């Protein structure tokens, strides 16, 4: 099965949360309400340095995905 790069997640236990799931490596879930990120991968020290450089871009892409999806519902 081919998954999209980003998915929106919802949970009634967290009514104010806006979850975006990144399905490609490195997999993560971000709550756009508070920018909290949960990484779904284990990283070595070398990976962590590279991840720090890429994390900002990934979070910006997740936010842009959410904005695009919301704008489609408003049309």
Predicted model as a PDB file, atoms N, CA, C, CB and O in Angstrom, pLDDT in the B-factor column:
MODEL        1                                                                  
ATOM      1  N   UNK A   1       0.841  -1.167   0.000  1.00 93.00           N  
ATOM      2  CA  UNK A   1       0.000   0.000   0.000  1.00 93.00           C  
ATOM      3  C   UNK A   1       0.894   1.240   0.000  1.00 93.00           C  
ATOM      4  CB  UNK A   1      -0.961  -0.008   1.215  1.00 93.00           C  
ATOM      5  O   UNK A   1       1.873   1.319   0.742  1.00 93.00           O  
ATOM      6  N   UNK A   2       0.547   2.173  -0.819  1.00 93.00           N  
ATOM      7  CA  UNK A   2       1.281   3.441  -0.869  1.00 93.00           C  
ATOM      8  C   UNK A   2       0.564   4.458   0.015  1.00 93.00           C  
ATOM      9  CB  UNK A   2       1.403   3.969  -2.342  1.00 93.00           C  
ATOM     10  O   UNK A   2      -0.636   4.688  -0.135  1.00 93.00           O  
ATOM     11  N   UNK A   3       1.304   5.058   0.931  1.00 94.00           N  
ATOM     12  CA  UNK A   3       0.738   6.054   1.829  1.00 94.00           C  
ATOM     13  C   UNK A   3       1.133   7.453   1.388  1.00 94.00           C  
ATOM     14  CB  UNK A   3       1.191   5.803   3.269  1.00 94.00           C  
ATOM     15  O   UNK A   3       2.210   7.647   0.824  1.00 94.00           O  
ATOM     16  N   UNK A   4       0.263   8.433   1.642  1.00 97.00           N  
ATOM     17  CA  UNK A   4       0.673   9.816   1.386  1.00 97.00           C  
ATOM     18  C   UNK A   4       1.769  10.214   2.364  1.00 97.00           C  
ATOM     19  CB  UNK A   4      -0.533  10.783   1.500  1.00 97.00           C  
ATOM     20  O   UNK A   4       1.923   9.600   3.420  1.00 97.00           O  
ATOM     21  N   UNK A   5       2.516  11.227   2.013  1.00 97.00           N  
ATOM     22  CA  UNK A   5       3.629  11.675   2.856  1.00 97.00           C  
ATOM     23  C   UNK A   5       3.130  12.209   4.199  1.00 97.00           C  
ATOM     24  CB  UNK A   5       4.443  12.758   2.133  1.00 97.00           C  
ATOM     25  O   UNK A   5       3.793  12.023   5.220  1.00 97.00           O  
ATOM     26  N   UNK A   6       1.972  12.866   4.212  1.00 98.00           N  
ATOM     27  CA  UNK A   6       1.388  13.421   5.428  1.00 98.00           C  
ATOM     28  C   UNK A   6      -0.052  12.951   5.575  1.00 98.00           C  
ATOM     29  CB  UNK A   6       1.456  14.960   5.414  1.00 98.00           C  
ATOM     30  O   UNK A   6      -0.763  12.766   4.587  1.00 98.00           O  
ATOM     31  N   UNK A   7      -0.473  12.763   6.822  1.00 97.00           N  
ATOM     32  CA  UNK A   7      -1.854  12.428   7.163  1.00 97.00           C  
ATOM     33  C   UNK A   7      -2.295  13.340   8.300  1.00 97.00           C  
ATOM     34  CB  UNK A   7      -1.997  10.916   7.562  1.00 97.00           C  
ATOM     35  O   UNK A   7      -1.494  13.694   9.166  1.00 97.00           O  
ATOM     36  N   UNK A   8      -3.571  13.721   8.297  1.00 96.00           N  
ATOM     37  CA  UNK A   8      -4.130  14.437   9.433  1.00 96.00           C  
ATOM     38  C   UNK A   8      -4.661  13.419  10.424  1.00 96.00           C  
ATOM     39  CB  UNK A   8      -5.247  15.423   8.989  1.00 96.00           C  
ATOM     40  O   UNK A   8      -5.247  12.410  10.031  1.00 96.00           O  
ATOM     41  N   UNK A   9      -4.460  13.679  11.710  1.00 96.00           N  
ATOM     42  CA  UNK A   9      -4.959  12.795  12.750  1.00 96.00           C  
ATOM     43  C   UNK A   9      -5.860  13.557  13.704  1.00 96.00           C  
ATOM     44  CB  UNK A   9      -3.804  12.150  13.511  1.00 96.00           C  
ATOM     45  O   UNK A   9      -5.649  14.743  13.958  1.00 96.00           O  
ATOM     46  N   UNK A  10      -6.861  12.872  14.229  1.00 93.00           N  
ATOM     47  CA  UNK A  10      -7.812  13.486  15.137  1.00 93.00           C  
ATOM     48  C   UNK A  10      -8.103  12.497  16.252  1.00 93.00           C  
ATOM     49  CB  UNK A  10      -9.118  13.904  14.399  1.00 93.00           C  
ATOM     50  O   UNK A  10      -8.082  11.285  16.041  1.00 93.00           O  
ATOM     51  N   UNK A  11      -8.374  13.023  17.446  1.00 95.00           N  
ATOM     52  CA  UNK A  11      -8.694  12.172  18.576  1.00 95.00           C  
ATOM     53  C   UNK A  11      -9.552  12.981  19.535  1.00 95.00           C  
ATOM     54  CB  UNK A  11      -7.403  11.636  19.275  1.00 95.00           C  
ATOM     55  O   UNK A  11      -9.154  14.067  19.958  1.00 95.00           O  
ATOM     56  N   UNK A  12     -10.727  12.465  19.882  1.00 96.00           N  
ATOM     57  CA  UNK A  12     -11.640  13.217  20.746  1.00 96.00           C  
ATOM     58  C   UNK A  12     -11.098  13.406  22.157  1.00 96.00           C  
ATOM     59  CB  UNK A  12     -12.975  12.517  20.811  1.00 96.00           C  
ATOM     60  O   UNK A  12     -11.580  14.273  22.887  1.00 96.00           O  
ATOM     61  N   UNK A  13     -10.103  12.612  22.558  1.00 97.00           N  
ATOM     62  CA  UNK A  13      -9.476  12.812  23.865  1.00 97.00           C  
ATOM     63  C   UNK A  13      -8.596  14.061  23.895  1.00 97.00           C  
ATOM     64  CB  UNK A  13      -8.648  11.590  24.239  1.00 97.00           C  
ATOM     65  O   UNK A  13      -8.224  14.539  24.967  1.00 97.00           O  
ATOM     66  N   UNK A  14      -8.267  14.584  22.718  1.00 96.00           N  
ATOM     67  CA  UNK A  14      -7.441  15.794  22.581  1.00 96.00           C  
ATOM     68  C   UNK A  14      -8.171  16.765  21.650  1.00 96.00           C  
ATOM     69  CB  UNK A  14      -5.999  15.450  22.025  1.00 96.00           C  
ATOM     70  O   UNK A  14      -7.754  16.948  20.506  1.00 96.00           O  
ATOM     71  N   UNK A  15      -9.247  17.384  22.120  1.00 95.00           N  
ATOM     72  CA  UNK A  15     -10.105  18.173  21.225  1.00 95.00           C  
ATOM     73  C   UNK A  15      -9.427  19.393  20.601  1.00 95.00           C  
ATOM     74  CB  UNK A  15     -11.309  18.627  21.975  1.00 95.00           C  
ATOM     75  O   UNK A  15      -9.859  19.851  19.543  1.00 95.00           O  
ATOM     76  N   UNK A  16      -8.391  19.925  21.218  1.00 95.00           N  
ATOM     77  CA  UNK A  16      -7.718  21.112  20.675  1.00 95.00           C  
ATOM     78  C   UNK A  16      -6.498  20.769  19.831  1.00 95.00           C  
ATOM     79  CB  UNK A  16      -7.304  22.029  21.801  1.00 95.00           C  
ATOM     80  O   UNK A  16      -5.917  21.645  19.190  1.00 95.00           O  
ATOM     81  N   UNK A  17      -6.112  19.509  19.830  1.00 97.00           N  
ATOM     82  CA  UNK A  17      -4.903  19.091  19.115  1.00 97.00           C  
ATOM     83  C   UNK A  17      -5.152  19.031  17.616  1.00 97.00           C  
ATOM     84  CB  UNK A  17      -4.422  17.727  19.621  1.00 97.00           C  
ATOM     85  O   UNK A  17      -6.252  18.726  17.157  1.00 97.00           O  
ATOM     86  N   UNK A  18      -4.099  19.332  16.873  1.00 96.00           N  
ATOM     87  CA  UNK A  18      -4.100  19.214  15.414  1.00 96.00           C  
ATOM     88  C   UNK A  18      -2.896  18.351  15.072  1.00 96.00           C  
ATOM     89  CB  UNK A  18      -4.040  20.637  14.687  1.00 96.00           C  
ATOM     90  O   UNK A  18      -1.772  18.847  14.996  1.00 96.00           O  
ATOM     91  N   UNK A  19      -3.130  17.057  14.866  1.00 98.00           N  
ATOM     92  CA  UNK A  19      -2.045  16.121  14.614  1.00 98.00           C  
ATOM     93  C   UNK A  19      -1.785  15.977  13.117  1.00 98.00           C  
ATOM     94  CB  UNK A  19      -2.365  14.759  15.229  1.00 98.00           C  
ATOM     95  O   UNK A  19      -2.710  15.801  12.324  1.00 98.00           O  
ATOM     96  N   UNK A  20      -0.508  16.054  12.749  1.00 98.00           N  
ATOM     97  CA  UNK A  20      -0.076  15.737  11.393  1.00 98.00           C  
ATOM     98  C   UNK A  20       0.949  14.617  11.526  1.00 98.00           C  
ATOM     99  CB  UNK A  20       0.525  17.005  10.643  1.00 98.00           C  
ATOM    100  O   UNK A  20       1.908  14.720  12.291  1.00 98.00           O  
ATOM    101  N   UNK A  21       0.729  13.547  10.769  1.00 98.00           N  
ATOM    102  CA  UNK A  21       1.603  12.379  10.801  1.00 98.00           C  
ATOM    103  C   UNK A  21       2.451  12.385   9.535  1.00 98.00           C  
ATOM    104  CB  UNK A  21       0.781  11.052  10.924  1.00 98.00           C  
ATOM    105  O   UNK A  21       1.916  12.449   8.428  1.00 98.00           O  
ATOM    106  N   UNK A  22       3.767  12.319   9.691  1.00 97.00           N  
ATOM    107  CA  UNK A  22       4.700  12.224   8.568  1.00 97.00           C  
ATOM    108  C   UNK A  22       5.037  10.749   8.409  1.00 97.00           C  
ATOM    109  CB  UNK A  22       6.004  13.101   8.799  1.00 97.00           C  
ATOM    110  O   UNK A  22       5.583  10.139   9.329  1.00 97.00           O  
ATOM    111  N   UNK A  23       4.718  10.164   7.252  1.00 97.00           N  
ATOM    112  CA  UNK A  23       4.848   8.717   7.057  1.00 97.00           C  
ATOM    113  C   UNK A  23       6.162   8.292   6.427  1.00 97.00           C  
ATOM    114  CB  UNK A  23       3.729   8.228   6.211  1.00 97.00           C  
ATOM    115  O   UNK A  23       6.479   7.102   6.422  1.00 97.00           O  
ATOM    116  N   UNK A  24       6.939   9.236   5.893  1.00 95.00           N  
ATOM    117  CA  UNK A  24       8.251   8.921   5.324  1.00 95.00           C  
ATOM    118  C   UNK A  24       9.308   9.016   6.421  1.00 95.00           C  
ATOM    119  CB  UNK A  24       8.594   9.881   4.140  1.00 95.00           C  
ATOM    120  O   UNK A  24       9.062   9.560   7.498  1.00 95.00           O  
ATOM    121  N   UNK A  25      10.494   8.473   6.122  1.00 90.00           N  
ATOM    122  CA  UNK A  25      11.597   8.598   7.070  1.00 90.00           C  
ATOM    123  C   UNK A  25      12.073  10.039   7.113  1.00 90.00           C  
ATOM    124  CB  UNK A  25      12.760   7.653   6.693  1.00 90.00           C  
ATOM    125  O   UNK A  25      12.255  10.641   6.055  1.00 90.00           O  
ATOM    126  N   UNK A  26      12.276  10.598   8.242  1.00 92.00           N  
ATOM    127  CA  UNK A  26      12.030  10.074   9.578  1.00 92.00           C  
ATOM    128  C   UNK A  26      10.564  10.288   9.971  1.00 92.00           C  
ATOM    129  CB  UNK A  26      12.970  10.746  10.604  1.00 92.00           C  
ATOM    130  O   UNK A  26      10.043  11.400   9.880  1.00 92.00           O  
ATOM    131  N   UNK A  27       9.919   9.224  10.401  1.00 94.00           N  
ATOM    132  CA  UNK A  27       8.501   9.292  10.743  1.00 94.00           C  
ATOM    133  C   UNK A  27       8.315  10.046  12.059  1.00 94.00           C  
ATOM    134  CB  UNK A  27       7.894   7.872  10.842  1.00 94.00           C  
ATOM    135  O   UNK A  27       9.082   9.881  13.007  1.00 94.00           O  
ATOM    136  N   UNK A  28       7.273  10.880  12.087  1.00 96.00           N  
ATOM    137  CA  UNK A  28       6.968  11.621  13.305  1.00 96.00           C  
ATOM    138  C   UNK A  28       5.512  12.048  13.304  1.00 96.00           C  
ATOM    139  CB  UNK A  28       7.886  12.845  13.445  1.00 96.00           C  
ATOM    140  O   UNK A  28       4.830  12.011  12.280  1.00 96.00           O  
ATOM    141  N   UNK A  29       5.056  12.455  14.482  1.00 97.00           N  
ATOM    142  CA  UNK A  29       3.736  13.064  14.644  1.00 97.00           C  
ATOM    143  C   UNK A  29       3.980  14.420  15.284  1.00 97.00           C  
ATOM    144  CB  UNK A  29       2.755  12.162  15.520  1.00 97.00           C  
ATOM    145  O   UNK A  29       4.700  14.525  16.277  1.00 97.00           O  
ATOM    146  N   UNK A  30       3.382  15.457  14.714  1.00 97.00           N  
ATOM    147  CA  UNK A  30       3.476  16.784  15.305  1.00 97.00           C  
ATOM    148  C   UNK A  30       2.082  17.247  15.690  1.00 97.00           C  
ATOM    149  CB  UNK A  30       4.144  17.788  14.330  1.00 97.00           C  
ATOM    150  O   UNK A  30       1.121  17.056  14.945  1.00 97.00           O  
ATOM    151  N   UNK A  31       1.987  17.851  16.849  1.00 97.00           N  
ATOM    152  CA  UNK A  31       0.758  18.495  17.277  1.00 97.00           C  
ATOM    153  C   UNK A  31       0.938  19.979  16.977  1.00 97.00           C  
ATOM    154  CB  UNK A  31       0.447  18.229  18.813  1.00 97.00           C  
ATOM    155  O   UNK A  31       1.709  20.661  17.653  1.00 97.00           O  
ATOM    156  N   UNK A  32       0.239  20.475  15.979  1.00 96.00           N  
ATOM    157  CA  UNK A  32       0.412  21.863  15.563  1.00 96.00           C  
ATOM    158  C   UNK A  32      -0.127  22.856  16.593  1.00 96.00           C  
ATOM    159  CB  UNK A  32      -0.273  22.087  14.234  1.00 96.00           C  
ATOM    160  O   UNK A  32       0.174  24.048  16.528  1.00 96.00           O  
ATOM    161  N   UNK A  33      -0.915  22.367  17.534  1.00 95.00           N  
ATOM    162  CA  UNK A  33      -1.421  23.241  18.588  1.00 95.00           C  
ATOM    163  C   UNK A  33      -0.270  23.786  19.432  1.00 95.00           C  
ATOM    164  CB  UNK A  33      -2.425  22.488  19.478  1.00 95.00           C  
ATOM    165  O   UNK A  33      -0.281  24.953  19.825  1.00 95.00           O  
ATOM    166  N   UNK A  34       0.731  22.931  19.710  1.00 95.00           N  
ATOM    167  CA  UNK A  34       1.832  23.352  20.577  1.00 95.00           C  
ATOM    168  C   UNK A  34       3.213  23.026  19.996  1.00 95.00           C  
ATOM    169  CB  UNK A  34       1.688  22.697  21.931  1.00 95.00           C  
ATOM    170  O   UNK A  34       4.227  23.193  20.674  1.00 95.00           O  
ATOM    171  N   UNK A  35       3.250  22.564  18.746  1.00 93.00           N  
ATOM    172  CA  UNK A  35       4.492  22.210  18.037  1.00 93.00           C  
ATOM    173  C   UNK A  35       5.274  21.084  18.707  1.00 93.00           C  
ATOM    174  CB  UNK A  35       5.377  23.426  17.927  1.00 93.00           C  
ATOM    175  O   UNK A  35       6.478  20.948  18.487  1.00 93.00           O  
ATOM    176  N   UNK A  36       4.599  20.281  19.519  1.00 95.00           N  
ATOM    177  CA  UNK A  36       5.256  19.124  20.126  1.00 95.00           C  
ATOM    178  C   UNK A  36       5.416  18.030  19.077  1.00 95.00           C  
ATOM    179  CB  UNK A  36       4.448  18.601  21.349  1.00 95.00           C  
ATOM    180  O   UNK A  36       4.473  17.709  18.354  1.00 95.00           O  
ATOM    181  N   UNK A  37       6.624  17.456  19.001  1.00 95.00           N  
ATOM    182  CA  UNK A  37       6.934  16.432  18.010  1.00 95.00           C  
ATOM    183  C   UNK A  37       7.268  15.122  18.717  1.00 95.00           C  
ATOM    184  CB  UNK A  37       8.108  16.879  17.102  1.00 95.00           C  
ATOM    185  O   UNK A  37       8.044  15.094  19.672  1.00 95.00           O  
ATOM    186  N   UNK A  38       6.676  14.056  18.235  1.00 95.00           N  
ATOM    187  CA  UNK A  38       7.001  12.713  18.717  1.00 95.00           C  
ATOM    188  C   UNK A  38       7.630  11.961  17.553  1.00 95.00           C  
ATOM    189  CB  UNK A  38       5.724  11.960  19.269  1.00 95.00           C  
ATOM    190  O   UNK A  38       6.969  11.698  16.549  1.00 95.00           O  
ATOM    191  N   UNK A  39       8.898  11.617  17.685  1.00 94.00           N  
ATOM    192  CA  UNK A  39       9.615  10.896  16.637  1.00 94.00           C  
ATOM    193  C   UNK A  39       9.307   9.412  16.762  1.00 94.00           C  
ATOM    194  CB  UNK A  39      11.147  11.154  16.724  1.00 94.00           C  
ATOM    195  O   UNK A  39       9.312   8.869  17.867  1.00 94.00           O  
ATOM    196  N   UNK A  40       9.044   8.759  15.657  1.00 95.00           N  
ATOM    197  CA  UNK A  40       8.707   7.339  15.638  1.00 95.00           C  
ATOM    198  C   UNK A  40       9.880   6.487  15.170  1.00 95.00           C  
ATOM    199  CB  UNK A  40       7.503   7.099  14.743  1.00 95.00           C  
ATOM    200  O   UNK A  40       9.702   5.350  14.732  1.00 95.00           O  
ATOM    201  N   UNK A  41      11.069   7.048  15.269  1.00 91.00           N  
ATOM    202  CA  UNK A  41      12.303   6.384  14.847  1.00 91.00           C  
ATOM    203  C   UNK A  41      13.315   6.436  15.994  1.00 91.00           C  
ATOM    204  CB  UNK A  41      12.887   7.052  13.557  1.00 91.00           C  
ATOM    205  O   UNK A  41      13.230   7.289  16.878  1.00 91.00           O  
ATOM    206  N   UNK A  42      14.254   5.526  15.961  1.00 90.00           N  
ATOM    207  CA  UNK A  42      15.414   5.573  16.849  1.00 90.00           C  
ATOM    208  C   UNK A  42      16.559   6.191  16.058  1.00 90.00           C  
ATOM    209  CB  UNK A  42      15.795   4.138  17.396  1.00 90.00           C  
ATOM    210  O   UNK A  42      16.770   5.842  14.896  1.00 90.00           O  
ATOM    211  N   UNK A  43      17.300   7.104  16.677  1.00 88.00           N  
ATOM    212  CA  UNK A  43      18.368   7.808  15.975  1.00 88.00           C  
ATOM    213  C   UNK A  43      19.705   7.601  16.676  1.00 88.00           C  
ATOM    214  CB  UNK A  43      18.048   9.302  15.874  1.00 88.00           C  
ATOM    215  O   UNK A  43      19.790   7.585  17.904  1.00 88.00           O  
ATOM    216  N   UNK A  44      20.745   7.445  15.861  1.00 87.00           N  
ATOM    217  CA  UNK A  44      22.104   7.420  16.399  1.00 87.00           C  
ATOM    218  C   UNK A  44      22.551   8.870  16.603  1.00 87.00           C  
ATOM    219  CB  UNK A  44      23.092   6.644  15.439  1.00 87.00           C  
ATOM    220  O   UNK A  44      21.868   9.797  16.167  1.00 87.00           O  
ATOM    221  N   UNK A  45      23.683   9.066  17.257  1.00 85.00           N  
ATOM    222  CA  UNK A  45      24.207  10.423  17.462  1.00 85.00           C  
ATOM    223  C   UNK A  45      24.448  11.131  16.130  1.00 85.00           C  
ATOM    224  CB  UNK A  45      25.512  10.376  18.274  1.00 85.00           C  
ATOM    225  O   UNK A  45      24.171  12.323  15.996  1.00 85.00           O  
ATOM    226  N   UNK A  46      24.964  10.394  15.149  1.00 83.00           N  
ATOM    227  CA  UNK A  46      25.208  10.985  13.829  1.00 83.00           C  
ATOM    228  C   UNK A  46      23.893  11.397  13.179  1.00 83.00           C  
ATOM    229  CB  UNK A  46      25.965   9.995  12.919  1.00 83.00           C  
ATOM    230  O   UNK A  46      23.798  12.465  12.576  1.00 83.00           O  
ATOM    231  N   UNK A  47      22.874  10.539  13.306  1.00 83.00           N  
ATOM    232  CA  UNK A  47      21.565  10.845  12.740  1.00 83.00           C  
ATOM    233  C   UNK A  47      20.949  12.069  13.398  1.00 83.00           C  
ATOM    234  CB  UNK A  47      20.633   9.650  12.887  1.00 83.00           C  
ATOM    235  O   UNK A  47      20.301  12.877  12.733  1.00 83.00           O  
ATOM    236  N   UNK A  48      21.152  12.208  14.711  1.00 83.00           N  
ATOM    237  CA  UNK A  48      20.570  13.333  15.434  1.00 83.00           C  
ATOM    238  C   UNK A  48      21.088  14.664  14.911  1.00 83.00           C  
ATOM    239  CB  UNK A  48      20.863  13.211  16.918  1.00 83.00           C  
ATOM    240  O   UNK A  48      20.327  15.627  14.817  1.00 83.00           O  
ATOM    241  N   UNK A  49      22.362  14.734  14.573  1.00 81.00           N  
ATOM    242  CA  UNK A  49      22.922  15.980  14.037  1.00 81.00           C  
ATOM    243  C   UNK A  49      22.287  16.313  12.690  1.00 81.00           C  
ATOM    244  CB  UNK A  49      24.457  15.869  13.891  1.00 81.00           C  
ATOM    245  O   UNK A  49      21.934  17.464  12.434  1.00 81.00           O  
ATOM    246  N   UNK A  50      22.145  15.313  11.838  1.00 83.00           N  
ATOM    247  CA  UNK A  50      21.517  15.535  10.535  1.00 83.00           C  
ATOM    248  C   UNK A  50      20.040  15.873  10.704  1.00 83.00           C  
ATOM    249  CB  UNK A  50      21.680  14.294   9.635  1.00 83.00           C  
ATOM    250  O   UNK A  50      19.505  16.717   9.984  1.00 83.00           O  
ATOM    251  N   UNK A  51      19.395  15.223  11.641  1.00 86.00           N  
ATOM    252  CA  UNK A  51      17.979  15.448  11.891  1.00 86.00           C  
ATOM    253  C   UNK A  51      17.714  16.876  12.348  1.00 86.00           C  
ATOM    254  CB  UNK A  51      17.466  14.466  12.927  1.00 86.00           C  
ATOM    255  O   UNK A  51      16.724  17.486  11.943  1.00 86.00           O  
ATOM    256  N   UNK A  52      18.584  17.405  13.180  1.00 82.00           N  
ATOM    257  CA  UNK A  52      18.407  18.778  13.643  1.00 82.00           C  
ATOM    258  C   UNK A  52      18.356  19.746  12.468  1.00 82.00           C  
ATOM    259  CB  UNK A  52      19.536  19.169  14.599  1.00 82.00           C  
ATOM    260  O   UNK A  52      17.564  20.688  12.466  1.00 82.00           O  
ATOM    261  N   UNK A  53      19.189  19.514  11.487  1.00 78.00           N  
ATOM    262  CA  UNK A  53      19.210  20.383  10.308  1.00 78.00           C  
ATOM    263  C   UNK A  53      17.951  20.217   9.473  1.00 78.00           C  
ATOM    264  CB  UNK A  53      20.439  20.091   9.454  1.00 78.00           C  
ATOM    265  O   UNK A  53      17.465  21.190   8.896  1.00 78.00           O  
ATOM    266  N   UNK A  54      17.416  19.008   9.396  1.00 89.00           N  
ATOM    267  CA  UNK A  54      16.255  18.719   8.555  1.00 89.00           C  
ATOM    268  C   UNK A  54      14.928  18.941   9.276  1.00 89.00           C  
ATOM    269  CB  UNK A  54      16.326  17.298   8.061  1.00 89.00           C  
ATOM    270  O   UNK A  54      13.907  19.152   8.623  1.00 89.00           O  
ATOM    271  N   UNK A  55      14.923  18.897  10.596  1.00 89.00           N  
ATOM    272  CA  UNK A  55      13.676  18.958  11.369  1.00 89.00           C  
ATOM    273  C   UNK A  55      12.874  20.216  11.074  1.00 89.00           C  
ATOM    274  CB  UNK A  55      13.979  18.888  12.852  1.00 89.00           C  
ATOM    275  O   UNK A  55      11.655  20.146  10.919  1.00 89.00           O  
ATOM    276  N   UNK A  56      13.523  21.343  10.994  1.00 89.00           N  
ATOM    277  CA  UNK A  56      12.805  22.595  10.724  1.00 89.00           C  
ATOM    278  C   UNK A  56      12.085  22.524   9.382  1.00 89.00           C  
ATOM    279  CB  UNK A  56      13.778  23.792  10.742  1.00 89.00           C  
ATOM    280  O   UNK A  56      10.933  22.945   9.277  1.00 89.00           O  
ATOM    281  N   UNK A  57      12.747  22.000   8.359  1.00 93.00           N  
ATOM    282  CA  UNK A  57      12.120  21.870   7.046  1.00 93.00           C  
ATOM    283  C   UNK A  57      10.926  20.922   7.088  1.00 93.00           C  
ATOM    284  CB  UNK A  57      13.139  21.379   6.022  1.00 93.00           C  
ATOM    285  O   UNK A  57       9.894  21.192   6.474  1.00 93.00           O  
ATOM    286  N   UNK A  58      11.065  19.809   7.815  1.00 94.00           N  
ATOM    287  CA  UNK A  58       9.972  18.841   7.913  1.00 94.00           C  
ATOM    288  C   UNK A  58       8.770  19.437   8.637  1.00 94.00           C  
ATOM    289  CB  UNK A  58      10.444  17.577   8.636  1.00 94.00           C  
ATOM    290  O   UNK A  58       7.629  19.209   8.235  1.00 94.00           O  
ATOM    291  N   UNK A  59       9.015  20.191   9.693  1.00 93.00           N  
ATOM    292  CA  UNK A  59       7.924  20.799  10.445  1.00 93.00           C  
ATOM    293  C   UNK A  59       7.239  21.878   9.615  1.00 93.00           C  
ATOM    294  CB  UNK A  59       8.441  21.389  11.765  1.00 93.00           C  
ATOM    295  O   UNK A  59       6.016  22.008   9.666  1.00 93.00           O  
ATOM    296  N   UNK A  60       7.997  22.645   8.860  1.00 95.00           N  
ATOM    297  CA  UNK A  60       7.409  23.634   7.952  1.00 95.00           C  
ATOM    298  C   UNK A  60       6.563  22.949   6.884  1.00 95.00           C  
ATOM    299  CB  UNK A  60       8.511  24.485   7.291  1.00 95.00           C  
ATOM    300  O   UNK A  60       5.494  23.447   6.532  1.00 95.00           O  
ATOM    301  N   UNK A  61       7.025  21.818   6.367  1.00 97.00           N  
ATOM    302  CA  UNK A  61       6.266  21.073   5.361  1.00 97.00           C  
ATOM    303  C   UNK A  61       4.977  20.520   5.960  1.00 97.00           C  
ATOM    304  CB  UNK A  61       7.116  19.928   4.782  1.00 97.00           C  
ATOM    305  O   UNK A  61       3.944  20.524   5.292  1.00 97.00           O  
ATOM    306  N   UNK A  62       5.015  20.048   7.197  1.00 97.00           N  
ATOM    307  CA  UNK A  62       3.815  19.540   7.863  1.00 97.00           C  
ATOM    308  C   UNK A  62       2.798  20.657   8.072  1.00 97.00           C  
ATOM    309  CB  UNK A  62       4.179  18.897   9.210  1.00 97.00           C  
ATOM    310  O   UNK A  62       1.598  20.455   7.887  1.00 97.00           O  
ATOM    311  N   UNK A  63       3.280  21.829   8.455  1.00 97.00           N  
ATOM    312  CA  UNK A  63       2.395  22.970   8.642  1.00 97.00           C  
ATOM    313  C   UNK A  63       1.786  23.412   7.313  1.00 97.00           C  
ATOM    314  CB  UNK A  63       3.154  24.132   9.288  1.00 97.00           C  
ATOM    315  O   UNK A  63       0.597  23.721   7.249  1.00 97.00           O  
ATOM    316  N   UNK A  64       2.585  23.441   6.265  1.00 97.00           N  
ATOM    317  CA  UNK A  64       2.082  23.805   4.932  1.00 97.00           C  
ATOM    318  C   UNK A  64       1.038  22.793   4.456  1.00 97.00           C  
ATOM    319  CB  UNK A  64       3.248  23.887   3.913  1.00 97.00           C  
ATOM    320  O   UNK A  64       0.035  23.178   3.853  1.00 97.00           O  
ATOM    321  N   UNK A  65       1.262  21.513   4.718  1.00 97.00           N  
ATOM    322  CA  UNK A  65       0.282  20.487   4.367  1.00 97.00           C  
ATOM    323  C   UNK A  65      -1.039  20.764   5.068  1.00 97.00           C  
ATOM    324  CB  UNK A  65       0.801  19.083   4.737  1.00 97.00           C  
ATOM    325  O   UNK A  65      -2.094  20.737   4.434  1.00 97.00           O  
ATOM    326  N   UNK A  66      -0.994  21.030   6.366  1.00 97.00           N  
ATOM    327  CA  UNK A  66      -2.213  21.305   7.117  1.00 97.00           C  
ATOM    328  C   UNK A  66      -2.923  22.534   6.543  1.00 97.00           C  
ATOM    329  CB  UNK A  66      -1.892  21.515   8.613  1.00 97.00           C  
ATOM    330  O   UNK A  66      -4.134  22.498   6.322  1.00 97.00           O  
ATOM    331  N   UNK A  67      -2.193  23.604   6.304  1.00 96.00           N  
ATOM    332  CA  UNK A  67      -2.787  24.824   5.752  1.00 96.00           C  
ATOM    333  C   UNK A  67      -3.452  24.556   4.412  1.00 96.00           C  
ATOM    334  CB  UNK A  67      -1.725  25.911   5.597  1.00 96.00           C  
ATOM    335  O   UNK A  67      -4.539  25.068   4.143  1.00 96.00           O  
ATOM    336  N   UNK A  68      -2.805  23.753   3.569  1.00 96.00           N  
ATOM    337  CA  UNK A  68      -3.374  23.409   2.267  1.00 96.00           C  
ATOM    338  C   UNK A  68      -4.668  22.611   2.423  1.00 96.00           C  
ATOM    339  CB  UNK A  68      -2.361  22.611   1.437  1.00 96.00           C  
ATOM    340  O   UNK A  68      -5.657  22.885   1.744  1.00 96.00           O  
ATOM    341  N   UNK A  69      -4.656  21.630   3.313  1.00 95.00           N  
ATOM    342  CA  UNK A  69      -5.842  20.803   3.525  1.00 95.00           C  
ATOM    343  C   UNK A  69      -7.007  21.626   4.051  1.00 95.00           C  
ATOM    344  CB  UNK A  69      -5.531  19.669   4.491  1.00 95.00           C  
ATOM    345  O   UNK A  69      -8.140  21.457   3.601  1.00 95.00           O  
ATOM    346  N   UNK A  70      -6.738  22.515   5.001  1.00 93.00           N  
ATOM    347  CA  UNK A  70      -7.797  23.354   5.573  1.00 93.00           C  
ATOM    348  C   UNK A  70      -8.352  24.293   4.507  1.00 93.00           C  
ATOM    349  CB  UNK A  70      -7.264  24.164   6.782  1.00 93.00           C  
ATOM    350  O   UNK A  70      -9.561  24.516   4.450  1.00 93.00           O  
ATOM    351  N   UNK A  71      -7.486  24.843   3.667  1.00 94.00           N  
ATOM    352  CA  UNK A  71      -7.959  25.769   2.628  1.00 94.00           C  
ATOM    353  C   UNK A  71      -8.864  25.051   1.633  1.00 94.00           C  
ATOM    354  CB  UNK A  71      -6.767  26.411   1.890  1.00 94.00           C  
ATOM    355  O   UNK A  71      -9.775  25.666   1.080  1.00 94.00           O  
ATOM    356  N   UNK A  72      -8.631  23.770   1.396  1.00 92.00           N  
ATOM    357  CA  UNK A  72      -9.479  23.002   0.481  1.00 92.00           C  
ATOM    358  C   UNK A  72     -10.895  22.829   1.036  1.00 92.00           C  
ATOM    359  CB  UNK A  72      -8.855  21.630   0.209  1.00 92.00           C  
ATOM    360  O   UNK A  72     -11.856  22.770   0.270  1.00 92.00           O  
ATOM    361  N   UNK A  73     -11.027  22.748   2.354  1.00 82.00           N  
ATOM    362  CA  UNK A  73     -12.352  22.622   2.961  1.00 82.00           C  
ATOM    363  C   UNK A  73     -13.084  23.941   2.957  1.00 82.00           C  
ATOM    364  CB  UNK A  73     -12.245  22.099   4.379  1.00 82.00           C  
ATOM    365  O   UNK A  73     -14.314  23.965   2.975  1.00 82.00           O  
ATOM    366  N   UNK A  74     -12.354  25.036   2.935  1.00 70.00           N  
ATOM    367  CA  UNK A  74     -12.969  26.365   2.963  1.00 70.00           C  
ATOM    368  C   UNK A  74     -13.486  26.798   1.603  1.00 70.00           C  
ATOM    369  CB  UNK A  74     -11.979  27.382   3.470  1.00 70.00           C  
ATOM    370  O   UNK A  74     -14.275  27.738   1.510  1.00 70.00           O  
ATOM    371  N   UNK A  75     -13.053  26.127   0.553  1.00 62.00           N  
ATOM    372  CA  UNK A  75     -13.444  26.537  -0.809  1.00 62.00           C  
ATOM    373  C   UNK A  75     -14.853  26.156  -1.140  1.00 62.00           C  
ATOM    374  CB  UNK A  75     -12.524  25.932  -1.827  1.00 62.00           C  
ATOM    375  O   UNK A  75     -15.324  26.431  -2.243  1.00 62.00           O  
TER     376      UNK A  75                                                      
ENDMDL                                                                          
END                                                                             
